[in-house]
Amino acid sequence: MSDARQAVGTARSRIDRELSPSGRARDVAGTLAAYRTRSAAARGSLAYRADIAYGPHPAERLHHFPPRRAGAPLVVFVHGGHWQESSKEDACFAAPALVGAGAGYVALGYGLAPERRPAELSASVRLGLAWVREHADELGGRPDAVFAAGSSAGAHLVAMAAGGPDGLPLAGLFLLSGLYDLEPVVGSYVNDALGLTAGQARAQSPLFRAPPRGGRVLLARGEHETDEYARQQDAFAAMLRGAVGRAGDGAGGHDGREPSGGGPAGTGGQGSAMAGSAGAGGREPSGGGPAGTGDRSGRGSPGDGSPTAGPATDGMAMGGLALDELVVMGRDHFDLPFDLGDPTTVLGRAVLDRLGLAH
């Protein structure tokens, strides 16, 4: 093998590893099985409407779990799976906690690659979120209280729907373990099903688009992620912080350049706020005061009182955009979504606070 071919093979192996979050997870098979069993239990225990069409494509369907009171916030969850695995059937697991807290819940389906192209998936998720906003009253919510959550590929698709020149104005985004720059994907095994060109990857990268319109953005990832997933959260957070700062200075827009400090694929960046020592499974210790505990806003408090998690900025700019970041200790790429709506966890408390449902 020539030196050049060997170098290409080495680079491919490295980015393949970096885009394989299972390499850092503790029990992938068990977690994926729990998605299915908990989602089935949610559908068996809660009232819900199945397979509501939000668009003409057969994949454009959603499951709706209504809130217990009208006018509640609605959380739309977009599943992950590298754009080619999983479905809304496995994305109902968070419904019991969120409905119990007072929200409505929607599990959004959008189809999978290779049958559908990445741009089609992005368009479907945007269409679905727009449909929920337009029908929020009949879904038991309000148009101004629609929140979108996504994990992994789902976080990417939500960020695409909310950003760019035609971004949907949503009340807030909860983006978990997302990929926001798809350029590294082109040279990886993930692209075998996606078929992205370099130009298409850049066009489908939230990092190189205008930031979301309004609302609060919560970026979160687990402690046990690959360096590339950590880098991507850091880079997207840096872009959003820059957009908020420019808006606060009277300048707007995003020039499409990756912020400095993001680093090349596979390297760690800077700028993530740590969620303290939340304990196994991302749960906060009961009581107040010890190192690593958090308040209801999702801020962690080490022993010296300085913040270790929470807002990267509390400023309201870009039509109301504000950014919060979390790195949740004891969690990985796959089990972090279980914390949505769980008030005993750092992430769950932060989500409920932003929904106005913290107690």
Residue pairs with C-beta under 8 A, 6 or more apart in sequence:
1 9
11 187
12 187
12 188
14 266
15 184
15 187
15 188
15 228
15 265
15 266
16 188
16 189
17 23
17 226
18 184
18 226
18 227
18 228
18 229
18 265
18 266
19 82
19 179
19 184
19 185
19 188
19 189
19 190
19 226
19 228
20 226
21 152
21 177
21 225
21 226
21 229
21 332
21 333
21 334
22 28
22 333
22 334
23 226
24 224
24 225
24 226
24 332
24 333
25 31
25 224
25 332
25 333
25 334
25 335
26 224
26 332
26 335
27 335
28 334
31 334
31 335
32 90
32 334
34 93
34 338
35 86
35 90
35 91
35 93
36 89
36 90
38 92
38 93
38 338
39 89
39 90
39 91
39 92
39 93
39 107
40 92
41 96
42 48
42 65
42 92
42 93
42 95
42 96
43 50
43 63
43 92
45 96
46 65
46 95
46 96
46 99
47 65
47 66
48 63
48 64
48 65
48 66
48 92
48 95
49 63
49 64
49 66
50 63
51 61
51 62
51 63
52 61
52 62
52 63
52 64
53 60
53 61
54 60
54 61
54 62
54 108
54 127
54 128
54 131
54 132
55 124
55 127
55 128
55 131
57 111
57 124
58 111
59 109
59 110
59 111
59 112
59 116
59 124
60 109
60 110
60 111
60 124
60 127
60 128
61 88
61 109
62 76
62 88
62 106
62 107
62 108
62 109
62 128
62 132
63 88
63 92
63 106
63 107
64 104
64 105
64 106
64 139
65 92
65 95
65 98
65 99
65 104
65 105
65 106
65 107
66 99
66 104
66 139
66 140
67 73
67 74
67 99
67 102
67 103
67 104
67 140
67 141
68 99
68 102
69 102
69 140
70 140
71 140
71 141
71 142
71 145
72 102
72 103
72 104
72 140
72 141
72 142
72 145
73 102
73 103
73 104
73 141
73 142
73 145
73 146
73 147
73 171
73 355
73 356
73 357
74 103
74 104
74 105
74 106
74 132
74 136
74 139
74 140
74 141
74 142
74 145
74 146
74 147
75 94
75 98
75 103
75 104
75 105
75 106
75 147
75 148
75 149
75 174
75 340
75 341
75 351
75 355
76 106
76 108
76 128
76 129
76 132
76 146
76 147
76 148
76 149
77 91
77 94
77 105
77 106
77 107
77 108
77 149
77 150
77 151
77 154
77 337
77 340
78 91
78 108
78 110
78 125
78 148
78 149
78 150
78 151
78 154
78 155
78 157
78 158
79 86
79 87
79 88
79 90
79 91
79 107
79 108
79 150
79 151
79 153
79 154
80 86
80 150
80 151
80 152
80 153
80 154
80 155
80 177
81 112
81 152
81 153
82 152
82 153
82 190
82 193
83 112
83 113
83 118
83 121
83 153
83 156
83 157
83 190
83 193
83 194
84 112
84 113
84 114
84 190
84 193
84 194
85 112
87 109
87 112
88 107
88 108
88 109
89 107
91 107
91 108
92 105
92 107
93 337
93 338
94 105
94 149
94 337
94 338
94 340
94 341
95 105
95 107
97 340
97 341
97 342
97 348
98 104
98 105
98 340
98 341
99 105
100 341
101 341
101 343
101 352
101 355
101 357
102 355
102 357
103 341
103 355
103 357
104 139
104 140
104 141
106 132
106 139
108 125
108 128
108 129
110 116
110 121
110 124
110 125
110 128
110 157
111 120
111 121
111 124
112 121
113 121
113 193
113 194
113 195
114 193
114 194
114 195
116 124
117 194
117 195
118 182
118 194
118 196
118 200
118 204
119 200
119 203
119 204
121 157
122 157
122 160
122 161
122 204
125 157
125 158
125 160
125 161
126 160
126 161
126 166
126 168
129 146
129 148
129 158
129 161
129 162
129 168
129 170
130 168
132 139
132 146
133 143
133 146
133 168
133 170
134 143
136 142
136 143
136 145
136 146
137 143
144 171
145 171
146 170
146 171
147 170
147 171
147 172
147 173
147 174
147 215
147 354
147 355
148 158
148 161
148 162
148 170
148 172
148 173
148 174
149 158
149 173
149 174
149 175
149 176
149 340
149 351
150 156
150 157
150 158
150 159
150 173
150 174
150 175
150 176
150 178
151 176
151 177
151 178
151 336
151 337
152 176
152 177
152 178
152 179
152 333
153 179
154 176
154 178
155 175
155 176
155 177
155 178
155 179
155 180
156 178
156 179
156 180
156 182
156 204
156 206
158 173
158 175
159 173
159 175
159 178
159 180
159 206
159 212
159 236
160 204
160 206
160 209
161 167
161 168
162 168
162 170
162 173
162 212
162 213
162 215
163 206
163 209
163 210
163 211
163 212
163 213
164 206
164 209
164 210
165 210
167 210
167 212
167 213
168 213
169 213
169 214
169 215
169 319
170 212
170 213
170 214
170 215
171 215
171 216
172 215
172 216
172 217
172 218
172 354
172 355
173 212
173 215
173 216
173 217
173 218
174 218
174 220
174 340
174 351
174 354
175 217
175 218
175 219
175 220
175 236
176 220
176 221
176 336
176 337
176 347
177 220
177 221
177 222
177 225
177 229
177 233
177 333
177 336
178 219
178 232
178 233
178 236
179 185
179 229
179 232
180 205
180 206
180 207
180 232
180 233
180 235
180 236
181 205
181 207
181 208
181 232
181 235
181 236
181 258
182 196
182 201
182 202
182 204
182 205
183 198
183 201
183 202
183 205
184 228
184 265
185 191
185 194
185 196
185 201
186 196
186 197
186 198
186 201
196 204
202 208
206 236
207 232
207 235
207 236
207 239
207 258
208 254
208 256
208 258
209 254
209 256
210 243
210 253
210 254
211 239
211 240
211 243
211 254
211 318
211 321
212 240
212 321
213 318
213 319
213 321
214 318
214 319
214 320
214 321
215 320
215 321
216 321
216 322
216 323
216 324
216 354
217 240
217 321
217 322
217 323
217 324
218 298
218 324
218 325
218 326
218 350
218 351
218 354
219 233
219 236
219 237
219 240
219 323
219 324
219 325
219 326
220 275
220 325
220 326
220 327
220 328
220 336
220 347
220 350
221 229
221 230
221 233
221 272
221 326
221 327
221 328
221 333
221 336
222 282
222 327
222 328
222 330
222 331
222 332
222 333
222 335
222 336
223 327
223 328
223 329
223 330
223 331
223 332
224 331
224 332
224 333
225 332
225 333
226 266
227 266
227 267
227 268
228 265
228 266
229 333
230 268
230 269
230 272
230 327
231 262
231 263
231 265
231 266
231 267
231 268
231 269
233 272
233 325
234 261
234 262
234 263
234 268
234 269
234 270
234 271
234 272
235 258
235 259
235 261
235 262
235 269
237 271
237 272
237 312
237 323
237 325
238 259
238 260
238 261
238 262
238 269
238 271
239 254
239 258
239 259
240 312
240 321
240 323
241 271
241 312
241 313
241 323
242 254
242 259
243 252
243 253
243 254
243 317
243 318
243 321
244 313
244 315
244 317
244 318
244 321
244 322
244 323
245 313
245 317
246 252
246 253
247 317
247 318
247 321
248 315
248 317
252 318
261 269
261 270
261 271
262 269
263 269
271 312
271 325
272 325
272 327
273 307
273 308
273 309
273 310
273 312
273 324
273 325
273 326
273 327
274 300
274 308
274 309
274 327
274 329
275 282
275 294
275 298
275 300
275 308
275 309
275 326
275 327
275 328
275 329
275 346
275 347
276 291
276 292
276 293
276 294
276 300
276 301
276 302
276 308
276 309
276 329
276 346
277 291
277 292
277 329
278 284
278 292
278 294
278 300
278 328
278 329
278 330
278 345
278 346
279 285
279 292
279 329
279 330
280 330
281 330
281 331
281 335
281 345
282 328
282 329
282 330
282 331
282 335
282 336
282 339
282 345
282 346
282 347
283 330
283 344
283 345
284 292
284 293
284 294
284 344
284 345
284 346
284 349
285 292
285 293
287 293
289 301
290 303
291 301
291 302
291 303
292 300
292 301
292 302
292 308
292 329
293 300
293 301
294 300
294 301
294 309
294 310
294 346
294 349
294 350
295 301
295 349
296 349
296 352
296 353
296 358
297 310
297 311
297 349
297 350
297 353
298 309
298 310
298 324
298 326
298 346
298 347
298 349
298 350
298 353
299 307
299 308
299 309
299 310
299 311
300 307
300 308
300 309
300 310
300 346
301 307
301 308
302 308
309 325
309 326
309 327
309 346
310 324
310 325
310 326
310 350
311 322
311 323
311 324
311 325
312 323
312 324
312 325
313 322
313 323
314 322
315 322
316 322
324 350
324 354
326 346
326 347
326 350
328 336
328 339
328 345
328 346
328 347
329 346
331 339
331 347
336 347
339 345
339 346
339 347
339 348
340 347
340 348
340 351
341 348
341 351
341 352
342 348
343 349
343 352
343 358
343 359
349 358
352 358
352 359
